[in-house]
Amino acid sequence: MRYILLLGPPGSGKGTQVELLKKEGFKVLITGDILRNEIEKNSLLGERIKRIVNKGELVPDDLIVELMETIIKEDTSSDKDIIIDGYPRTVGQVEGFLKNHSDEKIIAVYLKVDKDILKKRLTGRRVCPVCKRVYHIEYNPPKNDMKCDVCNEPLIIRKDDEPEVIENRLSVYDKQTQPIVELFENKGLLRVIDAQRTISEIFTDIKEILM
Ligand code: AP5
């Protein structure tokens, strides 16, 4: 089995691609959704995570590594590849991840997008509060009336897609996550995808890497 790590700044399209891969039967783990589910539980941990996520900061490494490694362990019962969106995303998390998976093959897939495009994608994003499906008011609109194509629920704006939080997330990404792209490149594990093209072109490239 292999670990496919989807890397890229906020708005690069990781969630969109992972959703398509899931539909095709790939096994996926979506870190942002795992954290948002924890927030919805209203637990003490969820409250702590909510304060961090809503400001656009990163949840501490020790907490994320423990949470994600527990989930990964539960998921390695078969030989199927696991695609992970959003973990690891700091140098400390990469160290934690590599310590636990030194024997498995790892491919880091980096979705590369310019900053001005990221901002347009994030400010126009809408999500279904029920099934979490992701839309864009211009690039990927729902079929009717800003309601989810699957659940018919009115779409909402993610709390961390407010303009000032977007700015902070992009700057946190530059400082804390971009260095891991170089780290994977130096290890010869990185594949770069031009993610400024259409959703289906990017999807084709990712599937080619997974072959
Ligand atoms: P998370 O949910 O993972 O957020 P993110 O990494 O900031 O990424 P996004 O979900 O914003 O963007 P995306 O790349 O998935 O883009 P999408 O496909 O939606 O994490 C949220 C928060 O949780 C973090 O800020 C942090 O606080 C915390 N967290 C998560 N992981 C953590 C970790 N490991 N450690 C610590 N904290 C962690 O696309 C965006 C928009 O563009 C959509 O509207 C979509 O329709 C559109 N779009 C997508 N592709 C295209 C395309 N090719 N062309 C045109 N439009 C497109």
py3Dmol code that shows the C-alpha trace and the ligand (Angstrom):
import py3Dmol

protein = """\
ATOM      1  CA  MET A   1       0.000   0.000   0.000  1.00  0.00           C
ATOM      2  CA  ARG A   2       1.005   3.613  -0.565  1.00  0.00           C
ATOM      3  CA  TYR A   3       0.294   6.945   1.131  1.00  0.00           C
ATOM      4  CA  ILE A   4      -0.612   9.727  -1.286  1.00  0.00           C
ATOM      5  CA  LEU A   5      -0.304  13.079   0.478  1.00  0.00           C
ATOM      6  CA  LEU A   6      -2.160  15.947  -1.164  1.00  0.00           C
ATOM      7  CA  LEU A   7      -0.282  19.205  -0.520  1.00  0.00           C
ATOM      8  CA  GLY A   8      -1.180  22.724  -1.561  1.00  0.00           C
ATOM      9  CA  PRO A   9      -2.271  26.091  -0.232  1.00  0.00           C
ATOM     10  CA  PRO A  10      -5.821  26.864   0.917  1.00  0.00           C
ATOM     11  CA  GLY A  11      -8.020  26.935  -2.193  1.00  0.00           C
ATOM     12  CA  SER A  12      -5.659  24.916  -4.394  1.00  0.00           C
ATOM     13  CA  GLY A  13      -8.418  22.323  -4.886  1.00  0.00           C
ATOM     14  CA  LYS A  14      -7.338  19.502  -2.584  1.00  0.00           C
ATOM     15  CA  GLY A  15     -10.865  18.928  -1.230  1.00  0.00           C
ATOM     16  CA  THR A  16     -12.414  19.063  -4.716  1.00  0.00           C
ATOM     17  CA  GLN A  17      -9.991  16.450  -6.071  1.00  0.00           C
ATOM     18  CA  VAL A  18     -10.297  14.196  -3.025  1.00  0.00           C
ATOM     19  CA  GLU A  19     -14.082  14.189  -3.431  1.00  0.00           C
ATOM     20  CA  LEU A  20     -13.698  12.970  -7.036  1.00  0.00           C
ATOM     21  CA  LEU A  21     -11.173  10.315  -5.976  1.00  0.00           C
ATOM     22  CA  LYS A  22     -13.557   9.100  -3.265  1.00  0.00           C
ATOM     23  CA  LYS A  23     -16.328   8.709  -5.862  1.00  0.00           C
ATOM     24  CA  GLU A  24     -14.004   6.478  -7.881  1.00  0.00           C
ATOM     25  CA  GLY A  25     -13.506   4.192  -4.890  1.00  0.00           C
ATOM     26  CA  PHE A  26     -10.205   5.510  -3.515  1.00  0.00           C
ATOM     27  CA  LYS A  27      -9.765   5.513   0.253  1.00  0.00           C
ATOM     28  CA  VAL A  28      -9.427   9.127   1.458  1.00  0.00           C
ATOM     29  CA  LEU A  29      -8.847  10.968   4.727  1.00  0.00           C
ATOM     30  CA  ILE A  30      -9.761  14.669   4.836  1.00  0.00           C
ATOM     31  CA  THR A  31      -8.075  16.392   7.777  1.00  0.00           C
ATOM     32  CA  GLY A  32     -10.215  19.562   7.610  1.00  0.00           C
ATOM     33  CA  ASP A  33     -13.435  17.502   7.687  1.00  0.00           C
ATOM     34  CA  ILE A  34     -12.135  15.387  10.585  1.00  0.00           C
ATOM     35  CA  LEU A  35     -11.501  18.601  12.555  1.00  0.00           C
ATOM     36  CA  ARG A  36     -14.841  20.156  11.553  1.00  0.00           C
ATOM     37  CA  ASN A  37     -16.625  16.955  12.695  1.00  0.00           C
ATOM     38  CA  GLU A  38     -14.855  17.253  16.051  1.00  0.00           C
ATOM     39  CA  ILE A  39     -16.045  20.881  16.272  1.00  0.00           C
ATOM     40  CA  GLU A  40     -19.653  19.814  15.574  1.00  0.00           C
ATOM     41  CA  LYS A  41     -19.509  17.409  18.541  1.00  0.00           C
ATOM     42  CA  ASN A  42     -19.222  20.449  20.872  1.00  0.00           C
ATOM     43  CA  SER A  43     -16.691  18.536  22.985  1.00  0.00           C
ATOM     44  CA  LEU A  44     -13.968  20.330  24.950  1.00  0.00           C
ATOM     45  CA  LEU A  45     -11.490  19.292  22.279  1.00  0.00           C
ATOM     46  CA  GLY A  46     -13.907  20.525  19.593  1.00  0.00           C
ATOM     47  CA  GLU A  47     -14.189  23.935  21.295  1.00  0.00           C
ATOM     48  CA  ARG A  48     -10.411  24.235  21.404  1.00  0.00           C
ATOM     49  CA  ILE A  49     -10.071  23.273  17.735  1.00  0.00           C
ATOM     50  CA  LYS A  50     -12.865  25.692  16.736  1.00  0.00           C
ATOM     51  CA  ARG A  51     -11.078  28.711  18.242  1.00  0.00           C
ATOM     52  CA  ILE A  52      -7.916  27.845  16.294  1.00  0.00           C
ATOM     53  CA  VAL A  53      -9.541  26.977  12.934  1.00  0.00           C
ATOM     54  CA  ASN A  54     -11.823  30.043  12.911  1.00  0.00           C
ATOM     55  CA  LYS A  55      -8.761  32.299  13.241  1.00  0.00           C
ATOM     56  CA  GLY A  56      -6.997  30.511  10.374  1.00  0.00           C
ATOM     57  CA  GLU A  57      -4.219  29.175  12.606  1.00  0.00           C
ATOM     58  CA  LEU A  58      -2.964  25.579  12.693  1.00  0.00           C
ATOM     59  CA  VAL A  59      -3.959  23.087  15.369  1.00  0.00           C
ATOM     60  CA  PRO A  60      -0.822  22.142  17.429  1.00  0.00           C
ATOM     61  CA  ASP A  61       1.371  19.409  15.946  1.00  0.00           C
ATOM     62  CA  ASP A  62       1.172  16.999  18.911  1.00  0.00           C
ATOM     63  CA  LEU A  63      -2.633  17.040  18.852  1.00  0.00           C
ATOM     64  CA  ILE A  64      -2.879  16.585  15.052  1.00  0.00           C
ATOM     65  CA  VAL A  65      -0.253  13.837  14.868  1.00  0.00           C
ATOM     66  CA  GLU A  66      -1.977  11.862  17.623  1.00  0.00           C
ATOM     67  CA  LEU A  67      -5.436  12.328  16.102  1.00  0.00           C
ATOM     68  CA  MET A  68      -4.416  11.518  12.522  1.00  0.00           C
ATOM     69  CA  GLU A  69      -2.119   8.597  13.346  1.00  0.00           C
ATOM     70  CA  THR A  70      -4.927   6.987  15.388  1.00  0.00           C
ATOM     71  CA  ILE A  71      -7.299   7.329  12.417  1.00  0.00           C
ATOM     72  CA  ILE A  72      -4.687   6.085   9.927  1.00  0.00           C
ATOM     73  CA  LYS A  73      -4.012   3.002  12.078  1.00  0.00           C
ATOM     74  CA  GLU A  74      -7.726   2.168  12.095  1.00  0.00           C
ATOM     75  CA  ASP A  75      -7.717   2.488   8.319  1.00  0.00           C
ATOM     76  CA  THR A  76      -4.763   0.291   7.395  1.00  0.00           C
ATOM     77  CA  SER A  77      -6.686  -2.968   7.648  1.00  0.00           C
ATOM     78  CA  SER A  78      -6.535  -3.475   3.868  1.00  0.00           C
ATOM     79  CA  ASP A  79      -3.768  -3.075   1.304  1.00  0.00           C
ATOM     80  CA  LYS A  80      -5.527  -0.192  -0.429  1.00  0.00           C
ATOM     81  CA  ASP A  81      -3.658   3.084  -0.994  1.00  0.00           C
ATOM     82  CA  ILE A  82      -4.690   5.912   1.346  1.00  0.00           C
ATOM     83  CA  ILE A  83      -5.011   9.451   0.020  1.00  0.00           C
ATOM     84  CA  ILE A  84      -4.637  12.109   2.722  1.00  0.00           C
ATOM     85  CA  ASP A  85      -5.768  15.717   2.251  1.00  0.00           C
ATOM     86  CA  GLY A  86      -4.197  18.180   4.679  1.00  0.00           C
ATOM     87  CA  TYR A  87      -1.853  16.075   6.816  1.00  0.00           C
ATOM     88  CA  PRO A  88       1.047  16.460   7.383  1.00  0.00           C
ATOM     89  CA  ARG A  89       1.275  20.236   6.960  1.00  0.00           C
ATOM     90  CA  THR A  90       4.222  21.371   9.086  1.00  0.00           C
ATOM     91  CA  VAL A  91       7.815  20.148   9.374  1.00  0.00           C
ATOM     92  CA  GLY A  92       6.975  18.746  12.838  1.00  0.00           C
ATOM     93  CA  GLN A  93       4.002  16.820  11.434  1.00  0.00           C
ATOM     94  CA  VAL A  94       6.133  15.410   8.603  1.00  0.00           C
ATOM     95  CA  GLU A  95       8.599  14.121  11.202  1.00  0.00           C
ATOM     96  CA  GLY A  96       5.730  12.530  13.165  1.00  0.00           C
ATOM     97  CA  PHE A  97       4.286  10.996  10.012  1.00  0.00           C
ATOM     98  CA  LEU A  98       7.598   9.615   8.681  1.00  0.00           C
ATOM     99  CA  LYS A  99       8.427   8.085  12.073  1.00  0.00           C
ATOM    100  CA  ASN A 100       5.218   6.052  11.868  1.00  0.00           C
ATOM    101  CA  HIS A 101       5.402   5.123   8.171  1.00  0.00           C
ATOM    102  CA  SER A 102       9.052   4.612   7.310  1.00  0.00           C
ATOM    103  CA  ASP A 103       8.309   1.277   5.619  1.00  0.00           C
ATOM    104  CA  GLU A 104       5.535   2.392   3.271  1.00  0.00           C
ATOM    105  CA  LYS A 105       5.804   4.103  -0.098  1.00  0.00           C
ATOM    106  CA  ILE A 106       4.924   7.812   0.049  1.00  0.00           C
ATOM    107  CA  ILE A 107       4.037  10.148  -2.820  1.00  0.00           C
ATOM    108  CA  ALA A 108       3.504  13.841  -2.066  1.00  0.00           C
ATOM    109  CA  VAL A 109       1.334  15.497  -4.731  1.00  0.00           C
ATOM    110  CA  TYR A 110       1.646  19.288  -4.693  1.00  0.00           C
ATOM    111  CA  LEU A 111      -1.177  21.332  -6.255  1.00  0.00           C
ATOM    112  CA  LYS A 112       0.527  24.548  -7.362  1.00  0.00           C
ATOM    113  CA  VAL A 113      -1.601  27.708  -7.734  1.00  0.00           C
ATOM    114  CA  ASP A 114      -0.815  31.473  -7.709  1.00  0.00           C
ATOM    115  CA  LYS A 115      -2.026  33.544  -4.770  1.00  0.00           C
ATOM    116  CA  ASP A 116      -4.456  35.834  -6.666  1.00  0.00           C
ATOM    117  CA  ILE A 117      -6.292  32.781  -8.005  1.00  0.00           C
ATOM    118  CA  LEU A 118      -6.446  31.236  -4.518  1.00  0.00           C
ATOM    119  CA  LYS A 119      -8.194  34.318  -3.134  1.00  0.00           C
ATOM    120  CA  LYS A 120     -10.865  34.230  -5.865  1.00  0.00           C
ATOM    121  CA  ARG A 121     -11.469  30.545  -5.240  1.00  0.00           C
ATOM    122  CA  LEU A 122     -11.773  30.944  -1.470  1.00  0.00           C
ATOM    123  CA  THR A 123     -14.038  34.013  -1.474  1.00  0.00           C
ATOM    124  CA  GLY A 124     -16.418  32.311  -3.960  1.00  0.00           C
ATOM    125  CA  ARG A 125     -16.495  28.925  -2.231  1.00  0.00           C
ATOM    126  CA  ARG A 126     -19.812  27.624  -0.877  1.00  0.00           C
ATOM    127  CA  VAL A 127     -20.297  24.318   0.942  1.00  0.00           C
ATOM    128  CA  CYS A 128     -23.205  22.057   1.787  1.00  0.00           C
ATOM    129  CA  PRO A 129     -23.582  21.962   5.596  1.00  0.00           C
ATOM    130  CA  VAL A 130     -24.937  18.398   5.388  1.00  0.00           C
ATOM    131  CA  CYS A 131     -22.850  16.399   2.882  1.00  0.00           C
ATOM    132  CA  LYS A 132     -19.873  18.873   2.853  1.00  0.00           C
ATOM    133  CA  ARG A 133     -19.836  18.970  -0.967  1.00  0.00           C
ATOM    134  CA  VAL A 134     -17.830  21.959  -2.229  1.00  0.00           C
ATOM    135  CA  TYR A 135     -19.055  24.477  -4.860  1.00  0.00           C
ATOM    136  CA  HIS A 136     -17.913  27.798  -6.291  1.00  0.00           C
ATOM    137  CA  ILE A 137     -20.348  30.577  -7.207  1.00  0.00           C
ATOM    138  CA  GLU A 138     -18.626  31.048 -10.590  1.00  0.00           C
ATOM    139  CA  TYR A 139     -16.310  28.108 -11.363  1.00  0.00           C
ATOM    140  CA  ASN A 140     -18.372  25.220 -10.014  1.00  0.00           C
ATOM    141  CA  PRO A 141     -21.922  26.425  -9.238  1.00  0.00           C
ATOM    142  CA  PRO A 142     -24.763  24.220  -8.021  1.00  0.00           C
ATOM    143  CA  LYS A 143     -27.495  23.423 -10.538  1.00  0.00           C
ATOM    144  CA  ASN A 144     -30.073  25.681  -8.893  1.00  0.00           C
ATOM    145  CA  ASP A 145     -30.547  28.504  -6.455  1.00  0.00           C
ATOM    146  CA  MET A 146     -27.419  28.095  -4.295  1.00  0.00           C
ATOM    147  CA  LYS A 147     -28.696  24.769  -2.958  1.00  0.00           C
ATOM    148  CA  CYS A 148     -26.762  21.509  -2.798  1.00  0.00           C
ATOM    149  CA  ASP A 149     -27.307  19.305  -5.884  1.00  0.00           C
ATOM    150  CA  VAL A 150     -27.453  16.227  -3.632  1.00  0.00           C
ATOM    151  CA  CYS A 151     -29.166  17.376  -0.392  1.00  0.00           C
ATOM    152  CA  ASN A 152     -31.045  20.457  -1.641  1.00  0.00           C
ATOM    153  CA  GLU A 153     -29.778  22.297   1.485  1.00  0.00           C
ATOM    154  CA  PRO A 154     -28.964  26.027   1.166  1.00  0.00           C
ATOM    155  CA  LEU A 155     -25.180  26.355   0.749  1.00  0.00           C
ATOM    156  CA  ILE A 156     -23.144  28.198   3.389  1.00  0.00           C
ATOM    157  CA  ILE A 157     -19.832  30.096   3.583  1.00  0.00           C
ATOM    158  CA  ARG A 158     -17.162  28.444   5.745  1.00  0.00           C
ATOM    159  CA  LYS A 159     -16.296  30.548   8.842  1.00  0.00           C
ATOM    160  CA  ASP A 160     -12.640  30.566   7.818  1.00  0.00           C
ATOM    161  CA  ASP A 161     -13.489  31.912   4.341  1.00  0.00           C
ATOM    162  CA  GLU A 162     -14.067  35.445   5.688  1.00  0.00           C
ATOM    163  CA  PRO A 163     -11.603  37.794   3.884  1.00  0.00           C
ATOM    164  CA  GLU A 164      -9.363  38.572   6.900  1.00  0.00           C
ATOM    165  CA  VAL A 165      -9.164  34.893   7.893  1.00  0.00           C
ATOM    166  CA  ILE A 166      -8.254  33.964   4.290  1.00  0.00           C
ATOM    167  CA  GLU A 167      -5.320  36.418   4.451  1.00  0.00           C
ATOM    168  CA  ASN A 168      -4.110  34.816   7.684  1.00  0.00           C
ATOM    169  CA  ARG A 169      -4.480  31.254   6.336  1.00  0.00           C
ATOM    170  CA  LEU A 170      -2.419  32.121   3.269  1.00  0.00           C
ATOM    171  CA  SER A 171       0.297  33.675   5.377  1.00  0.00           C
ATOM    172  CA  VAL A 172       0.294  30.731   7.836  1.00  0.00           C
ATOM    173  CA  TYR A 173       0.592  28.440   4.794  1.00  0.00           C
ATOM    174  CA  ASP A 174       3.643  30.346   3.484  1.00  0.00           C
ATOM    175  CA  LYS A 175       5.412  30.182   6.838  1.00  0.00           C
ATOM    176  CA  GLN A 176       4.485  26.727   8.109  1.00  0.00           C
ATOM    177  CA  THR A 177       3.426  24.513   5.207  1.00  0.00           C
ATOM    178  CA  GLN A 178       5.314  25.631   2.093  1.00  0.00           C
ATOM    179  CA  PRO A 179       8.650  24.451   3.657  1.00  0.00           C
ATOM    180  CA  ILE A 180       7.410  20.848   3.593  1.00  0.00           C
ATOM    181  CA  VAL A 181       7.057  20.998  -0.210  1.00  0.00           C
ATOM    182  CA  GLU A 182      10.831  21.493  -0.413  1.00  0.00           C
ATOM    183  CA  LEU A 183      11.360  18.813   2.224  1.00  0.00           C
ATOM    184  CA  PHE A 184       9.490  16.197   0.135  1.00  0.00           C
ATOM    185  CA  GLU A 185      11.275  17.399  -3.017  1.00  0.00           C
ATOM    186  CA  ASN A 186      14.667  16.865  -1.354  1.00  0.00           C
ATOM    187  CA  LYS A 187      13.594  13.350  -0.441  1.00  0.00           C
ATOM    188  CA  GLY A 188      12.646  12.663  -4.088  1.00  0.00           C
ATOM    189  CA  LEU A 189       9.001  12.052  -3.116  1.00  0.00           C
ATOM    190  CA  LEU A 190       7.363  15.119  -4.701  1.00  0.00           C
ATOM    191  CA  ARG A 191       5.144  15.329  -7.796  1.00  0.00           C
ATOM    192  CA  VAL A 192       4.039  18.810  -8.872  1.00  0.00           C
ATOM    193  CA  ILE A 193       0.739  19.496 -10.657  1.00  0.00           C
ATOM    194  CA  ASP A 194      -0.245  22.757 -12.346  1.00  0.00           C
ATOM    195  CA  ALA A 195      -3.532  23.232 -10.481  1.00  0.00           C
ATOM    196  CA  GLN A 196      -4.583  26.417 -12.318  1.00  0.00           C
ATOM    197  CA  ARG A 197      -6.276  24.352 -15.012  1.00  0.00           C
ATOM    198  CA  THR A 198      -9.751  22.832 -15.027  1.00  0.00           C
ATOM    199  CA  ILE A 199     -10.878  20.468 -12.274  1.00  0.00           C
ATOM    200  CA  SER A 200     -11.026  17.555 -14.737  1.00  0.00           C
ATOM    201  CA  GLU A 201      -7.543  18.196 -16.197  1.00  0.00           C
ATOM    202  CA  ILE A 202      -6.051  18.160 -12.714  1.00  0.00           C
ATOM    203  CA  PHE A 203      -8.005  15.019 -11.851  1.00  0.00           C
ATOM    204  CA  THR A 204      -6.602  13.240 -14.920  1.00  0.00           C
ATOM    205  CA  ASP A 205      -3.041  14.116 -13.834  1.00  0.00           C
ATOM    206  CA  ILE A 206      -3.608  12.879 -10.287  1.00  0.00           C
ATOM    207  CA  LYS A 207      -5.032   9.590 -11.521  1.00  0.00           C
ATOM    208  CA  GLU A 208      -2.008   9.121 -13.781  1.00  0.00           C
ATOM    209  CA  ILE A 209       0.259   9.503 -10.733  1.00  0.00           C
ATOM    210  CA  LEU A 210      -1.851   6.934  -8.871  1.00  0.00           C
ATOM    211  CA  MET A 211      -1.570   4.325 -11.666  1.00  0.00           C
TER     212      MET A 211
END
"""
ligand_1 = """\
57
AP5
P -8.699 22.509 5.411
O -10.155 22.298 5.327
O -7.791 21.392 5.024
O -8.373 23.837 4.631
P -7.209 24.269 3.623
O -5.992 23.441 3.576
O -7.024 25.689 3.971
O -7.787 24.005 2.262
P -9.179 24.429 1.751
O -10.212 23.442 2.202
O -9.455 25.867 2.069
O -8.956 24.392 0.186
P -8.822 23.187 -0.804
O -7.430 23.107 -1.302
O -9.434 21.935 -0.253
O -9.709 23.759 -1.986
P -11.190 23.356 -2.481
O -11.154 22.056 -3.190
O -12.196 23.530 -1.389
O -8.290 22.933 6.877
C -9.057 23.912 7.564
C -8.344 24.291 8.846
O -8.209 23.136 9.691
C -6.920 24.832 8.705
O -6.924 26.215 8.392
C -6.364 24.543 10.093
O -6.859 25.449 11.031
C -6.950 23.187 10.402
N -6.082 22.095 9.931
C -6.346 21.242 8.900
N -5.326 20.364 8.748
C -4.420 20.657 9.710
C -3.148 20.134 10.057
N -2.589 19.100 9.409
N -2.484 20.721 11.073
C -3.008 21.749 11.767
N -4.202 22.301 11.491
C -4.905 21.762 10.470
O -11.392 24.499 -3.593
C -11.553 25.858 -3.227
C -12.602 26.523 -4.166
O -12.078 26.537 -5.505
C -13.922 25.760 -4.239
O -14.968 26.698 -4.318
C -13.817 24.928 -5.542
O -15.098 24.708 -6.124
C -12.928 25.810 -6.399
N -12.021 25.043 -7.273
C -11.339 23.916 -6.962
N -10.563 23.516 -8.006
C -10.755 24.446 -8.989
C -10.217 24.617 -10.307
N -9.336 23.751 -10.827
N -10.631 25.672 -11.030
C -11.533 26.568 -10.519
N -12.070 26.463 -9.275
C -11.686 25.428 -8.515
"""
view = py3Dmol.view(width=600, height=400)
view.addModel(protein, "pdb")
view.setStyle({"model": 0}, {"cartoon": {"style": "trace"}})
view.addModel(ligand_1, "xyz")
view.setStyle({"model": 1}, {"stick": {}})
view.zoomTo()
view.show()
